[in-house]
């Protein structure tokens, strides 16, 4: 019942729902207390409404927005509370006293101050917002002053309105003690602090404290572009949840020859962007982007098929390439929109064949096989288990945007897979790493994920209590303690590197201060590798684990595992780079032959039904190389999907960029040459002109 109410109210927890109910019921109680009148009942009800309101704002509750939609927004709620305070005073017999009129006048004055306060905050935010957000770019021609302290602008309306607490408390104390001086003190504090808030904001409205107009900022960015002369661009547009699609290309961009640059289109992507020394420009406005000087760019790389790509595709002086954000047999990998690009780059021959089979208008001569540079961190399996018992990774994908049973194994097979692995005749260690979107759309998927998590955690606890594993834990205790100490040291150092002398207050300051620091970036990369190594040593090689969050990375889990169970997604294609045994679930029940026909990446996999009965073959393969009958098939499939091992993927990718840049340059030179030639009328030459 409660969980259903939470879903219907679209709140995040039971405590949030309780606070919402207290807020809704609190105001009628305040009105009743004012009418009775009962000062103690009034004070208690007012306190409940204040605290509930504050709690919901801290949680950024959906209900707060809904209240505003029905004309019960924040300022209205505070005004009603103040009016009910006036009603209480009248009911208590103070309507003819001076304190009553002073209270009414002060509360009206306080409410009137909300308008200039809101105007000042809005103006500050607008005049502090640059038309672009940058990283690793020194905007020498643009003067960006320090921003106001965040405490002044964050949730500013809420802070301003809460200053009425002093007036409310003062009036209530005055009513209770018959000492009107308390009311005057409270009212004076409320008005004084409100005027003080306005006074603190005023200096930041001076022209010298505001950022330059948009045209000057854009001109400054153009100056940088002309000086830097970028040659290759990574272009990305999407939601903040899709930031991983651009993050997977950051290291590749940093290693490219030439002068790379990254262009983003949404401001909320910038905070989600990973660490990089490559210059980053976020340009939300399409007109601003189209007016920028991008004449030096020869190759534009697109990581996603989205509508805003058209703003750059219109530029003819560069070659446009779709590189995607993963390689799988999903329909998204053969989107008909791909024919809008000059070229489409795939990892191996499989991508080329996929487009040919789909027949969506992408010509074979426009496809280049360039490998997958991001897969360099994945280590090739040695054929033997890394630890005394095998480690199997279960990495299901998420439920997707529809209810297709083939989207994820979690719904129909997840519990069977986990139960089979945890109860294997010969012990294995299970790592469960769900997709970060799991459960975001489907409540059923979320529930299954929670049950699977509970199963893994219970099995881990049972194994810890088992005498056999307890003996291993005792012998491993010293090494584990050292690993935990190492984790703490690395995390402290990473925190120190990520902190600055003064926290960045807004996007303008971020653009000014976020400059490339190669030494810091190199140390951060080294520390992350050290963190990863310490993480895996911080618990026993026999301990089951649920792995969530960005760290450890998926590829780190690949390297720690001896085999994997997953679904149709780029995870499978990427794992094939390791050469290790893997299984894929046919959740839609297509049958092994049809499933392999439709999905290239599973042709060397153990195919699982939803009962997961076929897992024994995978467990045998990871435990004993002699029982691994699919090793040769996996090697051939790896080359088909991901290309040859030599030259390296990075070398192939870089060569493709340079070759296409030469084609772009040749095209531009040809156009300039043709434009420079004298114009002639069609069908006429010099001999036919004149008398």
C-alpha positions in Angstrom: 0.0 0.0 0.0 2.7 2.5 1.0 5.0 1.5 -1.9 2.0 2.1 -4.3 1.3 5.5 -2.8 5.0 6.4 -3.2 4.9 5.5 -6.9 1.6 7.4 -7.5 2.9 10.5 -5.7 6.2 10.2 -7.5 8.2 10.6 -4.3 11.5 9.0 -3.6 10.9 7.4 -0.2 8.4 6.8 2.6 9.9 9.7 4.6 9.3 12.0 1.7 5.7 10.9 1.4 5.3 11.4 5.2 6.7 14.9 4.9 4.3 15.8 2.1 1.3 14.6 4.1 2.4 16.6 7.1 2.8 19.7 4.9 -0.7 19.2 3.3 -2.4 18.5 6.7 -0.3 21.1 8.6 -1.9 24.2 7.0 -5.5 23.3 7.9 -4.2 22.7 11.4 -2.6 26.1 11.5 -5.9 27.7 10.4 -7.9 25.7 13.0 -5.5 26.8 15.7 -5.8 30.4 14.7 -9.6 30.2 14.7 -10.0 28.4 18.1 -7.6 30.2 19.1 -4.8 28.1 20.7 -1.3 29.5 20.6 0.4 26.1 21.5 -1.5 24.2 18.8 -0.7 27.0 16.3 3.0 27.0 17.2 3.3 23.2 16.8 1.4 23.2 13.5 3.5 26.1 12.1 6.7 24.2 13.1 5.5 21.1 11.3 4.8 23.1 8.1 8.2 24.8 8.2 10.1 21.5 8.8 8.2 19.6 6.2 8.7 22.3 3.6 12.4 22.4 4.3 12.7 18.6 4.1 11.0 18.4 0.8 13.1 21.2 -0.7 16.3 19.5 0.5 15.2 16.4 -1.3 14.3 18.3 -4.4 10.9 16.6 -4.2 8.7 16.3 -7.3 5.8 17.4 -5.1 7.3 20.8 -4.6 6.9 21.4 -8.4 3.4 20.0 -8.3 2.4 22.4 -5.5 3.6 25.3 -7.6 1.5 24.1 -10.6 -1.7 24.2 -8.5 -0.9 27.8 -7.3 0.4 26.7 -3.9 4.0 27.5 -4.5 6.6 28.5 -2.0 5.8 32.2 -1.7 2.1 31.5 -1.4 2.6 29.0 1.4 4.7 31.5 3.4 2.1 34.3 2.7 -0.7 32.0 4.0 1.2 31.3 7.1 1.7 35.0 7.8 -2.0 35.7 7.2 -2.9 33.0 9.6 -0.6 34.6 12.2 -2.4 37.9 11.7 -5.7 36.0 12.2 -4.4 34.5 15.4 -3.5 37.9 16.7 -7.0 39.2 15.9 -8.7 36.2 17.6 -6.4 36.7 20.6 -7.9 40.2 21.0 -4.9 42.2 19.7 -6.7 43.7 16.7 -6.9 47.1 18.3 -3.4 47.3 19.6 -0.4 48.9 17.9 1.5 45.7 17.7 -1.2 44.3 15.4 -0.8 47.1 12.9 3.0 47.0 13.1 2.9 43.3 12.4 0.7 43.7 9.4 2.8 46.5 8.0 6.1 44.7 8.5 4.8 41.4 7.0 3.5 43.3 4.0 6.8 45.1 3.7 8.7 41.9 4.0 6.5 40.3 1.3 7.1 43.3 -0.9 10.9 42.8 -0.6 10.5 39.5 -2.4 10.1 41.2 -5.7 13.4 43.2 -5.7 15.2 40.2 -4.2 13.9 37.9 -7.0 14.8 40.4 -9.7 18.3 40.8 -8.4 18.9 37.1 -8.1 17.5 36.5 -11.6 19.6 39.3 -13.1 22.7 38.0 -11.5 22.1 34.5 -12.8 21.4 35.7 -16.3 24.4 38.1 -16.4 26.7 35.4 -15.0 25.7 32.9 -17.6 28.1 32.7 -20.6 26.9 31.6 -24.0 29.5 28.9 -23.8 31.2 26.8 -21.1 34.8 25.8 -21.6 37.5 23.6 -20.1 41.2 23.6 -20.8 40.9 26.9 -22.7 42.6 30.1 -21.7 40.1 32.9 -22.7 42.7 35.6 -22.5 40.6 38.3 -24.1 37.6 37.8 -21.8 37.5 39.2 -18.3 35.5 37.0 -16.0 35.2 38.3 -12.4 34.6 36.2 -9.3 31.0 35.0 -8.8 29.0 35.8 -5.8 29.3 33.1 -3.0 27.0 30.2 -3.8 25.3 30.6 -0.5 23.7 33.8 -1.8 22.2 32.3 -5.0 21.5 28.6 -4.2 17.8 28.2 -3.2 17.7 32.0 -2.7 13.9 32.4 -2.6 13.7 29.7 0.1 16.4 31.4 2.2 14.8 34.9 1.8 11.3 33.7 2.7 12.5 31.7 5.8 13.7 35.0 7.3 10.1 35.4 8.5 10.8 32.8 11.2 12.1 35.6 13.4 8.9 37.6 13.0 6.6 34.5 13.6 8.5 33.4 16.7 8.6 37.0 18.1 4.9 37.5 17.6 4.1 34.1 19.2 6.3 34.8 22.2 4.7 38.3 22.5 1.2 36.7 22.5 2.2 34.1 25.1 3.9 36.5 27.5 1.9 39.7 26.8 5.2 41.4 26.2 4.9 43.2 22.8 8.6 44.0 22.7 9.3 40.4 21.6 7.1 41.0 18.5 9.0 44.2 17.7 12.3 42.5 18.0 11.3 39.6 15.8 9.8 41.9 13.1 12.9 44.1 13.2 15.2 41.1 12.7 13.1 39.8 9.8 13.1 43.2 8.0 16.7 43.9 8.9 18.0 40.6 7.6 15.9 40.9 4.4 17.4 44.4 3.7 20.8 43.0 4.6 20.4 40.2 2.1 19.6 42.8 -0.6 22.5 44.9 0.5 24.9 42.0 0.2 23.7 41.2 -3.4 23.9 44.8 -4.6 27.7 45.0 -5.1 27.6 42.0 -7.4 25.3 43.9 -9.8 28.0 46.5 -10.7 29.1 46.2 -14.3 32.7 45.4 -13.1 31.4 42.3 -11.3 29.4 40.9 -14.3 30.6 38.9 -17.2 30.9 40.5 -20.6 28.0 40.4 -23.1 27.5 37.3 -25.2 28.9 38.8 -28.4 32.2 39.7 -26.7 32.5 36.2 -25.2 31.8 34.5 -28.5 34.4 36.8 -30.1 36.9 35.7 -27.5 36.2 32.0 -28.2 36.7 32.7 -31.9 40.1 34.3 -31.1 41.1 31.1 -29.3 39.9 29.0 -32.2 42.0 31.0 -34.7 45.0 30.6 -32.5 44.6 27.0 -31.6 43.5 25.9 -35.1 41.8 22.6 -34.1 41.9 19.9 -36.8 39.7 17.1 -35.4 36.5 17.5 -33.4 34.5 15.2 -31.2 30.9 16.4 -31.3 28.3 15.3 -28.7 24.7 16.1 -27.8 22.6 14.2 -25.2 21.2 14.1 -21.7 23.4 14.0 -18.6 22.7 10.3 -18.3 24.3 9.7 -21.6 27.6 11.4 -20.7 29.3 7.9 -20.7 28.9 8.0 -24.5 31.3 10.9 -24.8 33.5 9.9 -21.9 34.5 6.6 -23.5 36.2 8.7 -26.3 38.2 11.1 -24.1 41.4 9.0 -23.9 41.3 8.3 -27.7 40.9 12.0 -28.4 43.9 12.8 -26.2 46.1 10.4 -28.1 45.1 11.6 -31.6 47.7 13.4 -33.7 46.9 17.0 -34.6 44.9 19.4 -32.5 41.8 17.8 -31.1 38.8 19.6 -29.5 35.6 18.4 -27.9 32.3 20.2 -28.6 29.3 19.6 -26.4 25.8 21.0 -26.8 24.2 20.7 -23.3 25.4 22.5 -20.2 24.4 19.6 -17.9 26.9 17.3 -19.7 29.9 19.4 -18.6 29.8 18.4 -14.9 29.5 14.8 -16.0 32.5 14.9 -18.3 35.5 12.8 -17.3 39.0 14.2 -16.7 40.7 15.2 -19.9 43.4 17.7 -21.1 41.7 18.1 -24.5 40.0 21.5 -25.0 36.3 21.4 -24.4 33.7 23.9 -25.7 30.0 23.6 -24.7 27.8 25.6 -27.1 24.1 25.3 -26.3 22.9 27.8 -28.9 22.6 26.4 -32.5 23.1 29.9 -34.0 26.2 30.5 -31.9 27.7 27.2 -33.1 26.9 27.9 -36.7 28.6 31.3 -36.4 31.9 30.0 -34.9 35.1 30.0 -36.9 35.6 26.2 -37.4 37.5 26.6 -40.7 40.5 24.7 -39.5 38.6 21.6 -38.5 39.0 18.8 -41.1 37.3 15.9 -39.4 34.2 15.9 -37.1 33.5 12.7 -35.1 30.0 12.0 -33.8 29.4 9.6 -30.9 25.5 9.6 -31.1 22.8 10.0 -33.6 20.8 13.0 -32.4 18.9 15.9 -33.9 21.4 18.6 -33.0 24.0 17.0 -35.2 22.4 18.8 -38.1 23.9 22.1 -36.7 27.4 20.9 -37.6 26.6 18.5 -40.5 25.8 21.6 -42.5 29.5 22.7 -42.6 31.0 21.4 -45.8 34.7 22.2 -45.1 35.0 19.2 -42.8 34.4 15.5 -43.2 31.7 14.1 -40.9 32.1 10.6 -39.3 29.8 8.5 -37.2 31.9 6.6 -34.6 29.0 5.7 -32.2 29.4 4.7 -28.6 29.5 0.9 -28.7 29.4 -2.0 -31.2 26.6 -4.5 -31.0 23.8 -6.1 -32.9 21.1 -3.8 -31.6 19.1 -1.8 -34.1 20.7 1.4 -32.9 24.0 0.2 -34.5 22.4 0.4 -38.0 20.4 3.6 -37.6 19.3 5.0 -41.1 20.4 8.4 -40.0 24.0 7.2 -40.4 23.8 7.8 -44.2 23.9 11.5 -43.4 27.7 11.2 -42.6 30.6 11.2 -45.1 31.8 8.0 -43.4 30.8 5.4 -40.8 33.5 3.8 -38.8 33.1 0.4 -37.3 35.4 -1.8 -35.2 35.7 -4.7 -37.6 34.2 -6.5 -40.6 31.1 -7.3 -38.6 30.0 -3.7 -38.6 30.4 -3.4 -42.4 28.3 -6.6 -42.9 25.7 -5.4 -40.4 25.1 -2.3 -42.5 24.9 -4.3 -45.7 22.3 -6.6 -44.2 20.3 -3.8 -42.8 20.3 -2.0 -46.2 19.7 1.5 -44.7 21.5 3.5 -47.3 25.0 3.4 -46.0 27.3 2.5 -48.9 30.2 0.0 -48.4 32.8 2.5 -49.7 31.7 4.9 -46.9 32.5 2.4 -44.2 36.0 2.2 -42.6 37.2 -0.5 -40.1 39.2 1.2 -37.4 39.2 -1.1 -34.4 38.1 -0.1 -30.9 40.8 2.1 -29.3 38.8 2.1 -26.0 39.4 -1.6 -25.5 43.2 -1.2 -25.0 42.8 -1.6 -21.2 41.2 -5.1 -21.6 43.8 -7.8 -21.0 43.7 -11.0 -23.0 43.0 -14.1 -20.9 45.9 -16.5 -20.2 43.7 -19.6 -20.4 44.0 -20.3 -16.6 42.0 -18.9 -13.7 43.5 -15.8 -12.0 42.7 -17.1 -8.5 42.3 -20.6 -7.0 38.6 -20.5 -7.9 37.1 -19.0 -11.0 35.5 -15.6 -11.0 32.4 -15.1 -13.2 31.0 -11.7 -14.0 27.3 -11.3 -14.4 26.8 -7.9 -16.3 23.2 -7.7 -17.6 22.1 -4.7 -19.6 19.1 -2.6 -18.6 15.4 -3.0 -19.4 15.4 -0.5 -22.3 12.6 1.8 -23.4 10.1 -0.9 -24.2 9.1 -4.2 -22.7 10.8 -6.4 -25.3 11.9 -9.5 -23.3 15.1 -9.7 -25.2 16.4 -6.4 -23.8 17.7 -7.8 -20.6 18.2 -11.2 -19.0 17.5 -9.7 -15.6 13.7 -10.0 -15.7 13.3 -13.6 -16.8 16.6 -15.2 -16.1 18.6 -13.1 -13.7 17.6 -14.9 -10.5 18.1 -18.3 -12.1 21.6 -17.3 -13.4 22.7 -16.0 -10.0 21.2 -19.0 -8.1 23.0 -21.4 -10.5 26.4 -19.6 -10.1 26.1 -19.3 -6.3 25.1 -23.0 -6.0 27.7 -24.4 -8.4 29.1 -27.8 -7.5 32.6 -26.5 -7.7 32.8 -23.1 -6.0 33.1 -19.9 -8.1 33.1 -16.2 -7.1 30.4 -14.1 -8.6 30.7 -10.4 -9.5 27.4 -8.8 -10.2 27.6 -5.5 -12.1 24.3 -4.2 -13.4 23.8 -1.5 -16.0 23.7 1.9 -14.3 20.2 2.5 -15.9 18.8 -0.7 -14.4 15.4 -0.1 -12.8 15.1 3.5 -14.0 12.1 2.8 -16.2 10.7 -0.6 -15.0 9.7 -1.1 -11.4 9.8 -4.9 -12.1 13.4 -4.7 -13.2 14.3 -2.6 -10.1 12.6 -5.3 -7.9 14.5 -8.1 -9.5 17.8 -6.2 -9.3 17.2 -5.7 -5.5 16.4 -9.4 -5.1 19.6 -10.4 -7.0 21.6 -8.0 -4.9 20.2 -9.6 -1.8 21.0 -13.1 -3.0 24.6 -12.1 -3.7 25.0 -10.4 -0.4 23.5 -13.3 1.6 25.7 -15.8 -0.2 28.8 -13.6 0.6 27.8 -13.6 4.3 27.2 -17.4 4.3 30.6 -18.0 2.7 32.3 -15.7 5.2 30.8 -17.8 8.0 31.9 -21.1 6.4 34.9 -22.6 8.3 36.8 -23.3 5.0 36.6 -19.7 3.9 37.0 -18.3 7.4 40.5 -20.0 7.4 41.3 -18.3 4.1 40.1 -14.9 5.5 42.3 -15.3 8.5 45.4 -15.9 6.4 44.5 -13.0 4.1 43.7 -10.5 6.9 47.1 -8.7 6.9 47.1 -8.2 3.1 43.5 -7.0 3.2 44.4 -4.5 5.9 47.3 -3.2 3.8 45.0 -2.9 0.8 42.4 -0.9 2.7 45.1 1.4 4.0 46.3 1.8 0.4 42.8 2.6 -0.7 42.5 5.3 1.9 45.8 6.9 0.9 44.9 6.9 -2.8 41.4 8.3 -2.1 42.8 11.1 0.1 45.3 12.0 -2.6 42.6 12.0 -5.3 40.4 14.2 -3.2 43.3 16.6 -2.7 44.0 16.7 -6.5 40.3 17.3 -7.3 40.0 20.1 -4.7 41.0 23.7 -5.5 42.0 26.7 -3.3 38.5 28.0 -3.7 35.5 26.0 -4.9 34.2 26.9 -8.4 31.0 28.9 -7.9 29.4 28.9 -11.3 30.0 28.0 -15.0 31.7 31.3 -15.7 34.3 30.6 -13.1 34.7 27.0 -14.3 35.4 28.3 -17.8 38.0 30.7 -16.4 39.7 28.4 -14.0 39.5 24.9 -15.5 42.7 24.9 -17.4 44.7 21.8 -18.5 47.2 20.5 -16.0 49.1 17.5 -17.7 51.1 16.7 -14.5 47.9 16.5 -12.4 46.1 14.5 -15.1 49.0 12.0 -15.3 49.1 11.6 -11.5 45.3 11.2 -11.4 45.5 8.4 -14.0 48.3 6.7 -12.1 46.4 6.9 -8.8 43.2 5.5 -10.4 45.2 2.5 -11.5 46.6 2.1 -8.0 43.1 2.4 -6.5 41.8 -0.3 -8.8 44.6 -2.7 -7.8 44.1 -2.0 -4.1 40.3 -2.4 -4.5 40.6 -6.0 -5.7 43.1 -6.8 -3.0 40.8 -5.3 -0.3 38.6 -8.3 -0.2 39.2 -12.0 -0.7 39.4 -13.7 -4.0 36.6 -16.0 -2.9 34.2 -13.2 -1.8 31.0 -12.6 -3.9 30.6 -8.9 -4.7 28.0 -6.5 -6.0 29.8 -3.8 -8.0 27.9 -0.6 -8.7 28.9 3.0 -9.5 31.6 4.2 -11.9 34.5 2.6 -10.0 35.7 0.0 -10.5 35.1 0.3 -14.2 33.5 -2.4 -16.3 36.8 -3.2 -18.0 38.4 -3.7 -14.6 35.8 -6.3 -13.9 36.6 -7.9 -17.2 40.2 -8.2 -16.2 39.3 -9.6 -12.8 37.0 -12.3 -14.2 37.6 -15.6 -15.9 34.3 -15.6 -17.7 31.1 -13.6 -18.2 27.4 -13.9 -18.5 25.6 -11.0 -20.2 23.0 -9.9 -22.8 23.0 -8.5 -26.3 24.8 -5.2 -25.9 28.2 -3.7 -26.5 29.3 -5.3 -23.2 29.5 -8.7 -25.0 31.4 -7.3 -28.0 33.9 -5.6 -25.7 34.4 -8.7 -23.6 35.2 -10.7 -26.7 38.5 -8.6 -26.8 39.6 -10.6 -23.7 39.3 -14.0 -25.5 37.7 -15.5 -22.4 34.7 -17.8 -22.3 31.3 -16.0 -22.1 27.6 -16.8 -22.1 24.7 -14.8 -23.5 21.0 -15.2 -22.5 18.4 -15.8 -25.2 15.7 -14.1 -23.0 13.2 -13.8 -25.9 13.3 -17.5 -26.5 14.4 -17.3 -30.2 16.2 -20.6 -30.0 20.0 -21.1 -30.4 20.2 -21.2 -34.2 18.0 -18.1 -34.7 19.6 -16.3 -31.8 23.1 -16.8 -33.4 21.8 -15.8 -36.8 20.4 -12.5 -35.6 23.3 -11.7 -33.2 26.9 -12.0 -34.5 28.5 -11.4 -31.1 27.0 -14.6 -29.7 28.3 -17.0 -32.3 31.1 -18.2 -30.0 29.1 -18.0 -26.8 27.3 -20.5 -24.6 23.7 -19.7 -25.2 21.5 -19.7 -22.1 17.8 -20.2 -21.9 15.9 -18.4 -19.1 16.3 -21.4 -16.9 20.2 -21.0 -17.1 20.6 -24.8 -17.3 23.4 -24.4 -19.9 25.7 -22.6 -17.4 27.5 -25.9 -16.6 29.3 -25.6 -20.0 30.6 -22.1 -19.2 31.7 -23.1 -15.7 33.6 -26.1 -17.1 35.3 -23.9 -19.7 36.5 -21.3 -17.1 37.8 -24.0 -14.8 39.6 -26.2 -17.3 41.1 -25.0 -20.6 40.8 -28.6 -21.9 37.1 -28.3 -21.6 36.9 -25.0 -23.4 35.8 -26.1 -26.9 35.0 -22.6 -28.2 38.4 -21.0 -27.8 39.2 -21.0 -31.6 35.8 -19.8 -32.4 36.2 -16.9 -30.0 39.5 -15.9 -31.5 38.1 -15.8 -35.1 35.0 -13.9 -33.9 37.2 -11.4 -32.1 39.0 -10.5 -35.3 35.7 -10.4 -37.2 34.1 -8.0 -34.7 37.0 -5.9 -33.5 39.6 -6.1 -36.3 43.1 -7.5 -36.2 45.4 -7.1 -33.1 48.1 -5.5 -35.3 48.3 -2.6 -36.0 46.8 -1.5 -32.7 43.3 0.0 -32.7 44.7 3.4 -31.8 47.1 3.3 -34.7 44.2 2.3 -37.1 41.9 5.0 -35.7 44.6 7.7 -35.9 45.5 6.7 -39.5 41.8 6.9 -40.5 41.5 10.4 -39.0 44.6 11.6 -40.9 43.6 10.0 -44.2 40.1 11.6 -44.0 41.7 15.0 -43.0 43.7 14.8 -46.3 40.5 14.1 -48.2 38.8 17.1 -46.6 41.8 19.3 -47.3 41.8 18.2 -51.0 38.1 18.9 -51.3 38.5 22.4 -49.9 41.5 23.2 -52.1 39.5 21.9 -55.1 36.5 24.1 -54.3 38.7 27.2 -53.8 40.4 26.5 -57.2 37.1 26.1 -59.0 35.8 29.3 -57.4 38.9 31.2 -58.5 38.5 30.2 -62.1 36.8 32.8 -64.4 33.0 32.1 -64.7 31.7 31.0 -68.1 28.2 30.6 -69.4 27.2 26.9 -69.8 27.9 25.6 -73.3 30.1 28.6 -74.3 33.9 29.0 -74.6 36.1 31.9 -75.5 35.9 31.2 -79.2 32.2 31.8 -79.3 32.2 35.0 -77.3 32.6 38.5 -78.8 32.4 39.8 -82.3 
